[in-house]
């Protein structure tokens, strides 16, 4: 069995590059908490707005006709039924097949932060779940076949030319997920940038062999052959 080892110069430069990558991470750790607070503020929806908590004054829709005849509304579901009838990604957002009291099923973006429950257990079918304030959006969802295949894996939607927006500007990431992507990207970019620079410096000072010898050095070596 043949085993290949990285050359000393390669793993040394990689090791130093990885070490350097923790510098921007430390900087981000100081900056990101404040940015996350601003992000949370921007993605917190007030009661009564699209994606916000639905008060007693918000119309309780019973069927598709109600959805189409009201600018804003909410839907009261049983337990966690609204999450169990199918779901899928569309336009980068997760959508659920929400069952209306009439039995009709419509795709919906839902702000989970503002879902309200009237009982102690979400698994109790007698517990009413009051979804956030929503509005109808007209869009031909059938064009996104991958999404339709996901959300209709149990039962078909009643309408695919509309969906309910109960998200608005909501849909916050938790702090750990918010920090994960920029931190990871900072580390990767640091290694990608630092590695060739470190190896070039080491080669220039004669510590490492060149990956690509300079033209003058190559021409000299060719003459000596």
TORPA-4810 file (N, C-alpha, C, O; in nm, 3 decimals):
<nodes>
NODE_1_0.084_-0.120_0.000_0.000_0.000_0.000_0.088_0.124_0.000_0.178_0.138_0.083_X
NODE_2_0.061_0.215_-0.094_0.143_0.335_-0.105_0.085_0.447_-0.020_-0.034_0.479_-0.030_X
NODE_3_0.168_0.507_0.064_0.124_0.617_0.150_0.195_0.744_0.106_0.317_0.747_0.098_X
NODE_4_0.117_0.849_0.079_0.174_0.977_0.038_0.172_1.073_0.157_0.070_1.089_0.224_X
NODE_5_0.285_1.136_0.181_0.295_1.234_0.288_0.313_1.374_0.229_0.378_1.391_0.126_X
NODE_6_0.255_1.472_0.296_0.277_1.609_0.253_0.421_1.648_0.282_0.479_1.610_0.384_X
NODE_7_0.479_1.725_0.191_0.614_1.774_0.213_0.616_1.864_0.336_0.517_1.926_0.373_X
NODE_8_0.736_1.869_0.399_0.753_1.948_0.520_0.710_2.093_0.500_0.643_2.150_0.585_X
NODE_9_0.748_2.153_0.386_0.716_2.293_0.363_0.566_2.317_0.350_0.516_2.422_0.391_X
NODE_10_0.495_2.219_0.294_0.351_2.236_0.274_0.277_2.231_0.406_0.196_2.319_0.437_X
NODE_11_0.304_2.126_0.486_0.229_2.117_0.612_0.269_2.225_0.710_0.187_2.266_0.793_X
NODE_12_0.395_2.273_0.703_0.438_2.381_0.791_0.363_2.511_0.757_0.316_2.582_0.846_X
NODE_13_0.352_2.540_0.627_0.280_2.661_0.585_0.131_2.650_0.617_0.067_2.748_0.655_X
NODE_14_0.077_2.529_0.601_-0.063_2.508_0.636_-0.086_2.529_0.785_-0.184_2.591_0.826_X
NODE_15_0.006_2.476_0.865_-0.006_2.487_1.010_-0.003_2.633_1.053_-0.084_2.676_1.136_X
NODE_16_0.089_2.709_0.997_0.100_2.851_1.031_-0.024_2.927_0.982_-0.075_3.015_1.052_X
NODE_17_-0.073_2.892_0.863_-0.191_2.958_0.808_-0.314_2.935_0.894_-0.392_3.026_0.918_X
NODE_18_-0.329_2.810_0.941_-0.442_2.779_1.029_-0.431_2.859_1.159_-0.531_2.908_1.211_X
NODE_19_-0.309_2.870_1.210_-0.288_2.948_1.331_-0.325_3.094_1.310_-0.387_3.157_1.396_X
NODE_20_-0.287_3.149_1.193_-0.320_3.288_1.162_-0.469_3.309_1.146_-0.521_3.418_1.169_X
NODE_21_-0.540_3.202_1.105_-0.685_3.215_1.080_-0.763_3.245_1.207_-0.877_3.290_1.200_X
NODE_22_-0.703_3.221_1.324_-0.773_3.249_1.449_-0.771_3.398_1.483_-0.844_3.443_1.571_X
NODE_23_-0.687_3.475_1.414_-0.684_3.620_1.437_-0.814_3.685_1.393_-0.877_3.755_1.473_X
NODE_24_-0.858_3.665_1.266_-0.987_3.724_1.228_-1.104_3.668_1.307_-1.204_3.737_1.328_X
NODE_25_-1.093_3.542_1.351_-1.200_3.483_1.433_-1.214_3.561_1.563_-1.325_3.591_1.607_X
NODE_26_-1.101_3.594_1.625_-1.105_3.672_1.750_-1.166_3.809_1.726_-1.241_3.861_1.809_X
NODE_27_-1.133_3.869_1.611_-1.189_4.000_1.578_-1.341_3.989_1.560_-1.416_4.073_1.609_X
NODE_28_-1.383_3.884_1.489_-1.527_3.864_1.467_-1.601_3.837_1.598_-1.715_3.880_1.615_X
NODE_29_-1.536_3.766_1.690_-1.599_3.737_1.818_-1.628_3.865_1.896_-1.719_3.870_1.979_X
NODE_30_-1.548_3.969_1.869_-1.570_4.097_1.936_-1.676_4.181_1.865_-1.743_4.264_1.928_X
NODE_31_-1.691_4.159_1.733_-1.781_4.243_1.652_-1.920_4.181_1.637_-2.020_4.252_1.642_X
NODE_32_-1.926_4.050_1.617_-2.052_3.984_1.583_-2.163_3.995_1.689_-2.279_4.005_1.650_X
NODE_33_-2.133_3.992_1.819_-2.244_4.005_1.915_-2.326_4.131_1.896_-2.449_4.127_1.903_X
NODE_34_-2.259_4.245_1.871_-2.331_4.369_1.847_-2.411_4.362_1.718_-2.525_4.408_1.711_X
NODE_35_-2.350_4.303_1.613_-2.420_4.288_1.486_-2.542_4.196_1.502_-2.646_4.218_1.439_X
NODE_36_-2.528_4.093_1.586_-2.640_4.002_1.605_-2.756_4.072_1.674_-2.872_4.047_1.642_X
NODE_37_-2.726_4.160_1.769_-2.833_4.236_1.836_-2.909_4.320_1.735_-3.032_4.328_1.740_X
NODE_38_-2.836_4.383_1.642_-2.900_4.463_1.539_-2.982_4.375_1.445_-3.091_4.412_1.401_X
NODE_39_-2.928_4.257_1.414_-2.997_4.160_1.328_-3.128_4.115_1.393_-3.231_4.108_1.326_X
NODE_40_-3.124_4.085_1.523_-3.244_4.042_1.596_-3.348_4.154_1.594_-3.467_4.129_1.574_X
NODE_41_-3.303_4.277_1.616_-3.395_4.391_1.616_-3.464_4.406_1.480_-3.584_4.433_1.473_X
NODE_42_-3.386_4.389_1.372_-3.441_4.403_1.237_-3.539_4.292_1.203_-3.631_4.312_1.124_X
NODE_43_-3.520_4.173_1.263_-3.602_4.057_1.231_-3.704_4.023_1.340_-3.758_3.912_1.342_X
NODE_44_-3.730_4.117_1.429_-3.834_4.099_1.529_-3.960_4.170_1.481_-3.959_4.291_1.459_X
NODE_45_-4.066_4.094_1.464_-4.190_4.147_1.406_-4.287_4.184_1.517_-4.311_4.105_1.609_X
NODE_46_-4.343_4.304_1.509_-4.438_4.351_1.609_-4.573_4.279_1.595_-4.609_4.233_1.487_X
NODE_47_-4.646_4.271_1.705_-4.778_4.208_1.704_-4.870_4.280_1.605_-4.875_4.403_1.601_X
NODE_48_-4.940_4.202_1.528_-5.035_4.259_1.432_-4.978_4.278_1.293_-5.054_4.294_1.198_X
NODE_49_-4.844_4.278_1.280_-4.782_4.290_1.149_-4.767_4.152_1.087_-4.781_4.051_1.155_X
NODE_50_-4.739_4.149_0.955_-4.720_4.020_0.887_-4.603_3.946_0.952_-4.491_3.997_0.957_X
NODE_51_-4.631_3.826_1.002_-4.530_3.748_1.073_-4.531_3.771_1.223_-4.460_3.703_1.297_X
NODE_52_-4.612_3.867_1.268_-4.621_3.897_1.411_-4.730_3.814_1.479_-4.805_3.744_1.412_X
NODE_53_-4.737_3.823_1.610_-4.840_3.750_1.684_-4.978_3.800_1.645_-5.000_3.919_1.625_X
NODE_54_-5.071_3.707_1.635_-5.208_3.741_1.598_-5.292_3.759_1.724_-5.311_3.665_1.801_X
NODE_55_-5.341_3.881_1.744_-5.427_3.908_1.859_-5.570_3.866_1.832_-5.602_3.811_1.727_X
NODE_56_-5.656_3.892_1.930_-5.796_3.852_1.918_-5.868_3.926_1.806_-5.969_3.879_1.754_X
NODE_57_-5.815_4.043_1.769_-5.880_4.123_1.666_-5.847_4.078_1.524_-5.906_4.128_1.428_X
NODE_58_-5.754_3.985_1.509_-5.713_3.938_1.376_-5.812_3.832_1.328_-5.846_3.740_1.403_X
NODE_59_-5.858_3.845_1.206_-5.958_3.754_1.150_-5.906_3.611_1.144_-5.794_3.587_1.100_X
NODE_60_-5.988_3.515_1.189_-5.954_3.372_1.185_-6.008_3.313_1.055_-6.129_3.294_1.042_X
NODE_61_-5.922_3.286_0.961_-5.965_3.233_0.831_-6.006_3.087_0.844_-5.943_3.010_0.916_X
NODE_62_-6.112_3.051_0.773_-6.163_2.915_0.775_-6.136_2.839_0.645_-6.126_2.716_0.645_X
NODE_63_-6.124_2.912_0.535_-6.108_2.849_0.405_-6.032_2.942_0.311_-5.997_3.054_0.347_X
NODE_64_-6.008_2.892_0.188_-5.932_2.971_0.090_-6.006_3.100_0.055_-5.943_3.204_0.036_X
NODE_65_-6.136_3.094_0.048_-6.214_3.214_0.016_-6.189_3.324_0.118_-6.177_3.441_0.083_X
NODE_66_-6.180_3.285_0.246_-6.150_3.383_0.351_-6.012_3.445_0.331_-5.993_3.565_0.349_X
NODE_67_-5.915_3.361_0.292_-5.780_3.411_0.269_-5.780_3.517_0.159_-5.714_3.620_0.171_X
NODE_68_-5.853_3.490_0.054_-5.854_3.579_-0.062_-5.935_3.706_-0.038_-5.913_3.807_-0.105_X
NODE_69_-6.027_3.702_0.058_-6.115_3.816_0.081_-6.073_3.905_0.198_-6.143_4.000_0.232_X
NODE_70_-5.957_3.873_0.259_-5.907_3.955_0.371_-5.761_3.991_0.346_-5.681_3.907_0.303_X
NODE_71_-5.728_4.116_0.374_-5.590_4.162_0.355_-5.495_4.090_0.451_-5.386_4.049_0.411_X
NODE_72_-5.537_4.074_0.574_-5.458_4.001_0.674_-5.550_3.908_0.752_-5.671_3.929_0.758_X
NODE_73_-5.491_3.805_0.811_-5.570_3.703_0.880_-5.474_3.614_0.959_-5.352_3.631_0.952_X
NODE_74_-5.530_3.521_1.033_-5.451_3.414_1.093_-5.524_3.283_1.070_-5.639_3.282_1.026_X
NODE_75_-5.459_3.175_1.100_-5.519_3.042_1.089_-5.496_2.971_1.222_-5.386_2.972_1.275_X
NODE_76_-5.601_2.910_1.274_-5.590_2.832_1.398_-5.581_2.685_1.359_-5.670_2.631_1.294_X
NODE_77_-5.472_2.623_1.402_-5.447_2.483_1.369_-5.453_2.400_1.497_-5.451_2.455_1.607_X
NODE_78_-5.461_2.269_1.484_-5.464_2.179_1.599_-5.323_2.124_1.626_-5.258_2.071_1.536_X
NODE_79_-5.278_2.139_1.750_-5.148_2.085_1.787_-5.038_2.132_1.694_-5.020_2.252_1.671_X
NODE_80_-4.964_2.035_1.640_-4.857_2.068_1.543_-4.893_2.017_1.404_-4.806_1.985_1.324_X
NODE_81_-5.024_2.010_1.378_-5.069_1.960_1.248_-5.012_2.044_1.133_-4.983_1.991_1.026_X
NODE_82_-4.996_2.175_1.156_-4.948_2.263_1.050_-4.805_2.228_1.006_-4.761_2.270_0.899_X
NODE_83_-4.733_2.151_1.088_-4.597_2.112_1.055_-4.588_1.970_1.001_-4.481_1.927_0.957_X
NODE_84_-4.697_1.897_1.003_-4.692_1.753_0.974_-4.754_1.711_0.841_-4.763_1.592_0.813_X
NODE_85_-4.795_1.804_0.760_-4.861_1.770_0.635_-4.774_1.788_0.511_-4.822_1.778_0.398_X
NODE_86_-4.648_1.814_0.532_-4.556_1.834_0.420_-4.488_1.969_0.430_-4.544_2.064_0.484_X
NODE_87_-4.367_1.977_0.376_-4.290_2.101_0.381_-4.181_2.095_0.274_-4.150_1.988_0.221_X
NODE_88_-4.125_2.210_0.243_-4.018_2.213_0.144_-3.957_2.351_0.133_-4.011_2.448_0.186_X
NODE_89_-3.843_2.360_0.062_-3.774_2.487_0.043_-3.816_2.550_-0.089_-3.818_2.485_-0.193_X
NODE_90_-3.851_2.678_-0.081_-3.883_2.754_-0.202_-3.824_2.893_-0.187_-3.853_2.965_-0.092_X
NODE_91_-3.740_2.931_-0.283_-3.678_3.063_-0.277_-3.593_3.083_-0.154_-3.580_3.194_-0.103_X
NODE_92_-3.533_2.973_-0.104_-3.446_2.982_0.013_-3.521_2.986_0.146_-3.459_3.004_0.251_X
NODE_93_-3.654_2.969_0.142_-3.734_2.973_0.264_-3.812_2.844_0.281_-3.863_2.788_0.184_X
NODE_94_-3.820_2.796_0.404_-3.895_2.674_0.435_-4.043_2.707_0.440_-4.083_2.806_0.502_X
NODE_95_-4.125_2.625_0.374_-4.268_2.646_0.371_-4.341_2.518_0.413_-4.296_2.407_0.384_X
NODE_96_-4.452_2.537_0.482_-4.531_2.424_0.530_-4.665_2.416_0.456_-4.717_2.517_0.409_X
NODE_97_-4.718_2.295_0.447_-4.853_2.275_0.392_-4.951_2.290_0.508_-4.972_2.196_0.585_X
NODE_98_-5.010_2.407_0.521_-5.101_2.436_0.632_-5.242_2.392_0.595_-5.294_2.427_0.489_X
NODE_99_-5.303_2.316_0.685_-5.442_2.271_0.665_-5.536_2.372_0.729_-5.530_2.396_0.849_X
NODE_100_-5.625_2.430_0.649_-5.725_2.523_0.699_-5.837_2.443_0.768_-5.851_2.324_0.743_X
NODE_101_-5.916_2.508_0.853_-6.028_2.438_0.918_-6.120_2.369_0.817_-6.185_2.270_0.851_X
NODE_102_-6.126_2.422_0.694_-6.210_2.362_0.590_-6.151_2.233_0.535_-6.220_2.158_0.465_X
NODE_103_-6.024_2.206_0.566_-5.955_2.089_0.512_-5.869_2.122_0.392_-5.791_2.038_0.348_X
NODE_104_-5.881_2.242_0.338_-5.798_2.284_0.225_-5.654_2.306_0.272_-5.630_2.346_0.386_X
NODE_105_-5.560_2.280_0.182_-5.418_2.291_0.217_-5.349_2.395_0.130_-5.358_2.392_0.008_X
NODE_106_-5.280_2.488_0.197_-5.211_2.597_0.130_-5.069_2.607_0.184_-5.047_2.595_0.305_X
NODE_107_-4.972_2.630_0.096_-4.834_2.648_0.140_-4.821_2.779_0.218_-4.885_2.878_0.185_X
NODE_108_-4.737_2.778_0.322_-4.721_2.898_0.405_-4.580_2.911_0.460_-4.519_2.814_0.505_X
NODE_109_-4.529_3.034_0.455_-4.406_3.069_0.526_-4.449_3.112_0.666_-4.539_3.194_0.680_X
NODE_110_-4.385_3.057_0.769_-4.432_3.082_0.906_-4.316_3.130_0.994_-4.209_3.069_0.997_X
NODE_111_-4.340_3.238_1.065_-4.243_3.287_1.163_-4.264_3.211_1.293_-4.355_3.243_1.370_X
NODE_112_-4.180_3.112_1.317_-4.195_3.025_1.434_-4.187_3.098_1.566_-4.237_3.049_1.667_X
NODE_113_-4.123_3.216_1.569_-4.110_3.292_1.693_-4.245_3.341_1.745_-4.263_3.362_1.865_X
NODE_114_-4.341_3.359_1.652_-4.469_3.418_1.691_-4.588_3.324_1.679_-4.702_3.368_1.666_X
NODE_115_-4.560_3.194_1.682_-4.667_3.095_1.691_-4.714_3.087_1.836_-4.632_3.077_1.927_X
NODE_116_-4.844_3.093_1.858_-4.900_3.089_1.993_-4.980_2.961_2.015_-5.042_2.909_1.922_X
NODE_117_-4.976_2.910_2.138_-5.049_2.788_2.171_-5.136_2.810_2.293_-5.098_2.879_2.387_X
NODE_118_-5.253_2.751_2.290_-5.349_2.770_2.399_-5.340_2.662_2.506_-5.400_2.677_2.613_X
NODE_119_-5.268_2.554_2.479_-5.256_2.445_2.576_-5.114_2.425_2.622_-5.023_2.495_2.579_X
NODE_120_-5.096_2.328_2.711_-4.964_2.301_2.767_-4.877_2.217_2.675_-4.754_2.229_2.676_X
NODE_121_-4.939_2.130_2.595_-4.862_2.038_2.512_-4.894_2.058_2.364_-5.011_2.058_2.324_X
NODE_122_-4.789_2.073_2.283_-4.810_2.090_2.138_-4.853_1.958_2.074_-4.903_1.957_1.962_X
NODE_123_-4.835_1.847_2.147_-4.868_1.716_2.091_-5.014_1.676_2.120_-5.061_1.571_2.076_X
NODE_124_-5.082_1.761_2.195_-5.223_1.737_2.226_-5.309_1.794_2.114_-5.303_1.914_2.086_X
NODE_125_-5.388_1.710_2.050_-5.470_1.754_1.937_-5.575_1.857_1.980_-5.631_1.927_1.895_X
NODE_126_-5.602_1.866_2.111_-5.698_1.964_2.160_-5.636_2.101_2.180_-5.706_2.199_2.205_X
NODE_127_-5.503_2.108_2.169_-5.434_2.235_2.183_-5.447_2.314_2.053_-5.412_2.265_1.945_X
NODE_128_-5.497_2.435_2.064_-5.506_2.522_1.946_-5.374_2.594_1.925_-5.315_2.647_2.020_X
NODE_129_-5.328_2.596_1.801_-5.208_2.670_1.763_-5.251_2.788_1.677_-5.308_2.770_1.570_X
NODE_130_-5.223_2.907_1.726_-5.259_3.028_1.653_-5.137_3.073_1.574_-5.038_3.117_1.632_X
NODE_131_-5.145_3.063_1.444_-5.032_3.100_1.359_-5.019_3.251_1.349_-5.114_3.323_1.380_X
NODE_132_-4.903_3.301_1.307_-4.883_3.446_1.298_-4.976_3.512_1.196_-5.041_3.444_1.116_X
NODE_133_-4.980_3.643_1.199_-5.059_3.719_1.103_-5.004_3.692_0.963_-4.883_3.694_0.940_X
NODE_134_-5.096_3.668_0.869_-5.052_3.636_0.733_-5.124_3.717_0.627_-5.222_3.787_0.654_X
NODE_135_-5.073_3.704_0.506_-5.138_3.763_0.389_-5.116_3.670_0.271_-5.024_3.588_0.272_X
NODE_136_-5.200_3.682_0.171_-5.188_3.599_0.052_-5.087_3.659_-0.045_-5.085_3.780_-0.067_X
NODE_137_-5.004_3.573_-0.103_-4.911_3.612_-0.209_-4.944_3.528_-0.332_-4.953_3.405_-0.324_X
NODE_138_-4.961_3.593_-0.446_-4.992_3.523_-0.570_-4.861_3.486_-0.641_-4.784_3.574_-0.681_X
NODE_139_-4.838_3.357_-0.657_-4.717_3.307_-0.726_-4.744_3.165_-0.774_-4.808_3.087_-0.703_X
NODE_140_-4.697_3.132_-0.891_-4.716_2.997_-0.944_-4.609_2.904_-0.887_-4.499_2.893_-0.941_X
NODE_141_-4.643_2.837_-0.779_-4.549_2.747_-0.712_-4.522_2.621_-0.792_-4.421_2.554_-0.771_X
NODE_142_-4.611_2.588_-0.884_-4.595_2.465_-0.962_-4.471_2.469_-1.052_-4.425_2.365_-1.099_X
NODE_143_-4.419_2.589_-1.075_-4.298_2.601_-1.157_-4.175_2.545_-1.086_-4.077_2.506_-1.149_X
NODE_144_-4.181_2.542_-0.953_-4.071_2.487_-0.872_-4.104_2.341_-0.841_-4.155_2.310_-0.734_X
NODE_145_-4.073_2.254_-0.935_-4.113_2.113_-0.922_-4.047_2.045_-0.803_-4.107_1.959_-0.739_X
NODE_146_-3.923_2.082_-0.773_-3.855_2.022_-0.658_-3.930_2.056_-0.529_-3.949_1.969_-0.443_X
NODE_147_-3.971_2.179_-0.515_-4.046_2.221_-0.397_-4.180_2.149_-0.389_-4.218_2.100_-0.282_X
NODE_148_-4.252_2.142_-0.501_-4.383_2.076_-0.503_-4.370_1.929_-0.465_-4.453_1.876_-0.392_X
NODE_149_-4.266_1.863_-0.513_-4.244_1.722_-0.479_-4.220_1.705_-0.329_-4.261_1.605_-0.270_X
NODE_150_-4.153_1.803_-0.269_-4.127_1.796_-0.125_-4.254_1.819_-0.044_-4.289_1.739_0.043_X
NODE_151_-4.323_1.929_-0.074_-4.435_1.969_0.011_-4.559_1.881_-0.010_-4.644_1.872_0.078_X
NODE_152_-4.568_1.817_-0.127_-4.684_1.733_-0.156_-4.654_1.584_-0.140_-4.724_1.500_-0.196_X
NODE_153_-4.550_1.551_-0.062_-4.514_1.409_-0.052_-4.621_1.329_0.022_-4.629_1.207_0.006_X
NODE_154_-4.704_1.396_0.102_-4.814_1.326_0.170_-4.945_1.348_0.098_-5.012_1.253_0.057_X
NODE_155_-4.981_1.476_0.081_-5.108_1.511_0.018_-5.088_1.632_-0.072_-5.000_1.714_-0.044_X
NODE_156_-5.165_1.646_-0.178_-5.150_1.761_-0.268_-5.203_1.890_-0.205_-5.293_1.887_-0.121_X
NODE_157_-5.146_2.001_-0.247_-5.198_2.131_-0.206_-5.330_2.157_-0.279_-5.351_2.110_-0.391_X
NODE_158_-5.417_2.233_-0.215_-5.543_2.269_-0.279_-5.520_2.370_-0.390_-5.582_2.362_-0.496_X
NODE_159_-5.430_2.465_-0.366_-5.396_2.566_-0.465_-5.244_2.579_-0.472_-5.177_2.580_-0.368_X
NODE_160_-5.190_2.589_-0.592_-5.045_2.611_-0.608_-5.016_2.746_-0.673_-4.902_2.777_-0.705_X
NODE_161_-5.120_2.827_-0.692_-5.101_2.959_-0.751_-5.094_3.069_-0.646_-5.081_3.187_-0.679_X
NODE_162_-5.103_3.030_-0.518_-5.095_3.125_-0.406_-5.021_3.058_-0.291_-5.010_2.936_-0.284_X
NODE_163_-4.970_3.141_-0.200_-4.921_3.090_-0.073_-4.944_3.196_0.034_-4.975_3.311_0.003_X
NODE_164_-4.929_3.157_0.160_-4.951_3.250_0.272_-4.816_3.296_0.325_-4.729_3.214_0.357_X
NODE_165_-4.798_3.427_0.336_-4.678_3.482_0.400_-4.710_3.512_0.545_-4.776_3.612_0.576_X
NODE_166_-4.664_3.427_0.635_-4.676_3.449_0.779_-4.538_3.468_0.840_-4.516_3.445_0.958_X
NODE_167_-4.444_3.512_0.754_-4.305_3.531_0.796_-4.271_3.678_0.805_-4.211_3.723_0.903_X
NODE_168_-4.308_3.754_0.701_-4.273_3.896_0.698_-4.124_3.915_0.702_-4.051_3.851_0.626_X
NODE_169_-4.078_4.001_0.790_-3.933_4.023_0.806_-3.876_3.936_0.918_-3.762_3.957_0.960_X
NODE_170_-3.955_3.839_0.965_-3.909_3.753_1.075_-3.824_3.639_1.025_-3.770_3.642_0.915_X
NODE_171_-3.812_3.537_1.108_-3.731_3.421_1.073_-3.587_3.436_1.116_-3.496_3.422_1.034_X
NODE_172_-3.566_3.466_1.245_-3.430_3.489_1.295_-3.351_3.359_1.306_-3.405_3.254_1.340_X
NODE_173_-3.222_3.368_1.277_-3.129_3.261_1.308_-3.092_3.273_1.455_-3.094_3.382_1.511_X
NODE_174_-3.058_3.160_1.518_-3.006_3.173_1.654_-2.863_3.226_1.646_-2.802_3.226_1.539_X
NODE_175_-2.811_3.270_1.758_-2.681_3.339_1.758_-2.568_3.250_1.708_-2.479_3.297_1.637_X
NODE_176_-2.572_3.123_1.744_-2.466_3.030_1.701_-2.465_3.014_1.549_-2.359_3.018_1.486_X
NODE_177_-2.584_2.997_1.489_-2.592_2.982_1.343_-2.554_3.112_1.272_-2.493_3.110_1.165_X
NODE_178_-2.592_3.226_1.332_-2.560_3.357_1.273_-2.409_3.377_1.263_-2.360_3.433_1.165_X
NODE_179_-2.337_3.333_1.365_-2.192_3.353_1.370_-2.115_3.249_1.289_-2.002_3.273_1.247_X
NODE_180_-2.176_3.133_1.265_-2.105_3.020_1.205_-2.048_3.050_1.066_-1.931_3.024_1.040_X
NODE_181_-2.132_3.105_0.977_-2.089_3.126_0.839_-1.976_3.229_0.827_-1.874_3.199_0.767_X
NODE_182_-1.992_3.352_0.884_-1.881_3.448_0.871_-1.751_3.401_0.937_-1.642_3.429_0.887_X
NODE_183_-1.764_3.329_1.048_-1.644_3.279_1.116_-1.573_3.174_1.030_-1.451_3.178_1.015_X
NODE_184_-1.650_3.082_0.974_-1.592_2.978_0.888_-1.529_3.039_0.763_-1.420_2.999_0.723_X
NODE_185_-1.598_3.136_0.702_-1.546_3.200_0.581_-1.417_3.277_0.610_-1.325_3.278_0.528_X
NODE_186_-1.410_3.342_0.726_-1.290_3.416_0.763_-1.171_3.322_0.778_-1.060_3.355_0.736_X
NODE_187_-1.194_3.206_0.838_-1.086_3.109_0.855_-1.039_3.054_0.720_-0.919_3.045_0.694_X
NODE_188_-1.135_3.019_0.634_-1.100_2.963_0.503_-1.023_3.064_0.420_-0.919_3.032_0.362_X
NODE_189_-1.073_3.189_0.415_-1.006_3.293_0.335_-0.866_3.322_0.386_-0.774_3.344_0.308_X
NODE_190_-0.850_3.322_0.519_-0.718_3.347_0.577_-0.618_3.240_0.535_-0.505_3.271_0.498_X
NODE_191_-0.661_3.113_0.540_-0.573_3.003_0.500_-0.541_3.011_0.351_-0.427_2.993_0.311_X
NODE_192_-0.644_3.038_0.270_-0.624_3.045_0.124_-0.528_3.158_0.087_-0.447_3.142_-0.004_X
NODE_193_-0.535_3.270_0.157_-0.448_3.384_0.127_-0.310_3.367_0.189_-0.208_3.394_0.125_X
NODE_194_-0.307_3.321_0.315_-0.180_3.314_0.387_-0.089_3.204_0.336_0.033_3.223_0.330_X
NODE_195_-0.144_3.088_0.298_-0.061_2.974_0.258_0.032_3.008_0.141_0.153_2.987_0.153_X
NODE_196_-0.018_3.060_0.026_0.074_3.088_-0.084_0.174_3.198_-0.052_0.288_3.195_-0.100_X
NODE_197_0.131_3.296_0.030_0.224_3.404_0.066_0.337_3.350_0.152_0.454_3.382_0.128_X
NODE_198_0.303_3.268_0.252_0.405_3.210_0.339_0.501_3.121_0.261_0.622_3.124_0.283_X
NODE_199_0.445_3.040_0.171_0.531_2.950_0.094_0.620_3.028_-0.002_0.736_2.992_-0.023_X
NODE_200_0.567_3.135_-0.061_0.647_3.218_-0.152_0.762_3.283_-0.077_0.874_3.287_-0.127_X
NODE_201_0.734_3.335_0.045_0.840_3.397_0.125_0.947_3.295_0.162_1.067_3.323_0.154_X
NODE_202_0.902_3.174_0.203_0.997_3.069_0.239_1.083_3.029_0.121_1.203_3.003_0.136_X
NODE_203_1.022_3.023_0.002_1.097_2.987_-0.119_1.195_3.098_-0.157_1.307_3.070_-0.200_X
NODE_204_1.152_3.221_-0.141_1.237_3.335_-0.178_1.363_3.341_-0.092_1.470_3.379_-0.139_X
NODE_205_1.348_3.302_0.036_1.464_3.304_0.126_1.539_3.170_0.127_1.628_3.149_0.210_X
NODE_206_1.502_3.081_0.036_1.574_2.955_0.021_1.540_2.850_0.124_1.611_2.750_0.136_X
NODE_207_1.430_2.870_0.198_1.393_2.773_0.300_1.315_2.656_0.240_1.327_2.543_0.287_X
NODE_208_1.234_2.683_0.135_1.152_2.580_0.072_1.182_2.576_-0.077_1.230_2.674_-0.133_X
NODE_209_1.156_2.464_-0.141_1.164_2.460_-0.288_1.045_2.534_-0.348_0.936_2.536_-0.290_X
NODE_210_1.067_2.595_-0.464_0.958_2.666_-0.532_0.854_2.569_-0.586_0.888_2.459_-0.631_X
NODE_211_0.727_2.609_-0.582_0.624_2.536_-0.657_0.644_2.564_-0.806_0.640_2.473_-0.889_X
NODE_212_0.665_2.691_-0.836_0.690_2.736_-0.974_0.813_2.825_-0.972_0.804_2.941_-0.932_X
NODE_213_0.929_2.773_-1.014_1.052_2.852_-1.009_1.039_2.982_-1.088_0.975_2.984_-1.193_X
NODE_214_1.100_3.093_-1.038_1.098_3.219_-1.111_1.162_3.200_-1.249_1.243_3.109_-1.267_X
NODE_215_1.128_3.286_-1.347_1.178_3.271_-1.483_1.330_3.273_-1.489_1.391_3.194_-1.560_X
NODE_216_1.391_3.366_-1.411_1.537_3.376_-1.415_1.601_3.248_-1.363_1.700_3.200_-1.419_X
NODE_217_1.543_3.194_-1.256_1.600_3.071_-1.197_1.582_2.954_-1.292_1.670_2.870_-1.306_X
NODE_218_1.465_2.949_-1.358_1.437_2.839_-1.450_1.531_2.845_-1.570_1.585_2.743_-1.614_X
NODE_219_1.551_2.967_-1.623_1.640_2.983_-1.739_1.783_2.943_-1.703_1.853_2.882_-1.784_X
NODE_220_1.826_2.978_-1.581_1.961_2.941_-1.537_1.975_2.789_-1.525_2.077_2.732_-1.565_X
NODE_221_1.871_2.725_-1.470_1.875_2.580_-1.455_1.877_2.511_-1.592_1.944_2.410_-1.610_X
NODE_222_1.802_2.568_-1.690_1.799_2.511_-1.824_1.935_2.520_-1.892_1.974_2.429_-1.965_X
NODE_223_2.008_2.631_-1.868_2.139_2.648_-1.927_2.241_2.550_-1.872_2.335_2.508_-1.939_X
NODE_224_2.218_2.513_-1.743_2.312_2.422_-1.680_2.290_2.275_-1.720_2.373_2.189_-1.692_X
NODE_225_2.177_2.250_-1.786_2.148_2.113_-1.828_2.232_2.074_-1.951_2.221_1.961_-2.000_X
</nodes>
